[in-house]
Amino acid sequence: MPEKLLNTREVASLLQINDKQVYRLIRGGGIPCTRVTGKWLFPQGLVEEWVQRSARGKLAEASRSLAVIERFGLDQGLLVAGSDDLLLGALFALMRQRYPEYVVYVTNLGSFGGMEALRFGKAHVALCHLRDPDSGEYNIPFLKRSFSADTIVAVTLWHRRVGFLHHPNSPSVESFADLRRRALRFVNRQRGSGVRWLIEQGLQEAKIAPTRLKGYDVEVWTHWEVGLTVLRHQADVGVATESVARLFGLGFHEIAEERFDLLVSKEHYFMKPVQALLATLTSSELRARATALGGYDVREIGKVAFPG
């Protein structure tokens, strides 16, 4: 017996969604379908199998998200994973002063690593600053691709300036093209970090093969280490925040102003340790610390960026 083919309206009825949502599923490449004479057709048996697989996948994802609660609940401490920033130290130190009953454990995994830890239930909170090259938007396009709809909240921490750091006695580096024209030693960031993502986009746009960049394989894990490496003349240039350049007295040329976000699942958002962190975030003490470090803009601090 030939496979029954459904049209768009019939699939929408089967899935209990509207036609526009069906077209989103088609663009996403997940739902089984084919196009015949300009019309989308869907094999009913394959669609039903796809629904069952999707349901099993969501159940497995939900089970993974419970892993942190089961092994290390929020009553024991707040697990934070993701990107690195100088101002984070001030944020967590202030939280310890204001809410000593909560312990915060932080691990630097980079933006992609933080999102993965959150998705697989290995962290309560993730930190990221990823620019989507197509839209220019920060973080939200990556959230939409990595998490199920309506499961994640993104809160803006701050905006920060990131750029080239160089020794004050050396010529300024103002673009990735300068790295090609001059024989400079570079210090890189680790794979999975937001800065590494920014560097790779810059090199691609400047048409520079990474293998031609001296020091590309020299990786460090923090902005602080980038600054120290340049300060000690172990590299001529690296990419880090303006706050690090100011701290070490290094030259700085801005590449981008990034939006730095905190990500948390909706089920954890209203729990007391998370709310304590958000209350500390919007404190006048943290704003003063951002001003003292320099290179930060707190115009959207504490704003819910997603869902918007």
C-alpha angles and dihedrals in degrees: 000000000000119000113265112242120213126204125224095269093049092050090049089053092047093051093038093235134113127264094258091058089052090056089050089055090050092051090048089058095228108107117075109248146135134205119234122179091341096310128107115235127188126202103231096215093051092046091052090049089049091052091052092048091049091050091051090048092052090048091052091047091051090050091051091049089058091056094090093047092050097045102027115012126195088254087070098046146302116276112209123185135173141051130022128238137157094231091058089071090058092046094053093042091054091048090054090052095047098037109025090166090073124071119205120206115195130191125182107226099146125249096292092044091051093052091049092049090052093046094051096044097254096120138030095214133026130198123210147161108186122159117210106224094210100051101018088229120137125238101327097089089052092050091052091053097044106040137049114259118276096010104101136062120201118200121190113238099182145305117257136187117239126186151126117319119203137166111275091237093053129082115271120261108218104169144013087254088067088064089060096045096047131049097241130162110234131204113208135202125239123273113269095034122121091234091054088052089052092048093050092050090049093050091048092051091048089048093236118151108224090225089065093056112093110229096016089130092054102099130185128181106223142042086239091060091049089055093047092049092053093042091054091050091243087126134016098218143008139163120254143127124298089239090065091048090053092047093054097035093244130152115260135196117183121238100172146346106235131202109228113205139190115220125202135162116254091241090061100036097091097040115118101249091050092047089048089054091049092048090053090048093062095044122122089235092063092046089053091050091051090053092049093051094045129209094077135108117197097185092123100029111152094009117141104240097178133066086027 
